[in-house]
Amino acid sequence: MTTLKKLKHTQERYKSELYELHLYEPSPEYYKMRREELEYNIAVIEDAIDIEKKMIPMKIMLYSFVVIAISLLIWGIFSE
C-alpha cells in the first residue's frame, strides 16, 4: 500500500471515529478533548496528503533520471 493510500485510509478512520464519537455518550470533557484531538489529526493528515500529492512529479522525475542514468551506463559499457 502506498503512502498516499495509507494516509487516506487513516483519514477515513479518524473521520468515522469522529462521526461515531457522539454515539458513545462520553462525558462532556472527554468528548471535547477527543473531538479536538481527532480534528487535529484529520488536519495533519490532510496536510500530509497535500504534500504527498505535490511530491508525485518530483518522484517521477527522480525515477526517470535513474532509468536514464542506468540506460546510459549500460549503453556506454556495451557500445565499445
NORSULBEL-V123754 format. One record per backbone hydrogen bond with DSSP energy under -0.5 kcal/mol. NH is the residue of the N-H (numbers start at 1). CO is the residue of the C=O. Records with the same first field share a line. If there is no record, write none. Layout:
NH->CO ; CO
This chain:
6->2
7->3
8->4
9->5
10->6
11->7
12->8
13->9
14->10
15->11
16->12
17->13
18->14
19->15
20->16
21->17
23->20
24->20 ; 21
25->22
31->27
32->28
33->29
34->30
35->31
36->32
37->33
38->34
39->35
40->36
41->37
42->38
43->39
44->40
45->41
46->42
47->43
48->44
49->45
50->46
51->47
52->48
53->49
54->50
55->51
56->52 ; 53
59->55
60->56
61->57
62->58
63->59
64->60
65->61
66->62
67->63
68->64
69->65
70->66
71->67
72->68
73->69
74->70
75->71
76->72
77->73
78->74
79->75
80->77
